[in-house]
Amino acid sequence: MNRTLEWTVRVELSEEGGTTKAEAVLDTGTARLSGQGIARLSPQDPDVPTIGDEVAASRAMHDVAGQLMSVADRAIGEAGAGRPDGLVPPPYAWSDATA
């Protein structure tokens, strides 16, 4: 089977009082998943807004990635392609320890 798809991810960031919040939305064309991420500036650290943006956005996208893997795990099971005991050990592509 050959096919080409395009999925889009939108990340919205807001910062107030040393706290950066991010919402990542994955749109597959048939489904939407939304994840949240927060980064807080430590009082002893210099205020570098781009770092807060990066941390909050990465956490929001990590949240979406976990949801997407759960959706895929369910689809694998429903297709009868899972292990007989239902356990699917990591790694899919990398271990949780390095993600």
Protein Blocks (a to p, Z undefined) as FASTA:
>chain_A
ZZddddddddddddeehiacddddddehjaccdddddddddfkbccdfklmmmmmmmmmm
mmmmmmmmmmmmmmmmmnopacfklpacddfkbcfklZZ
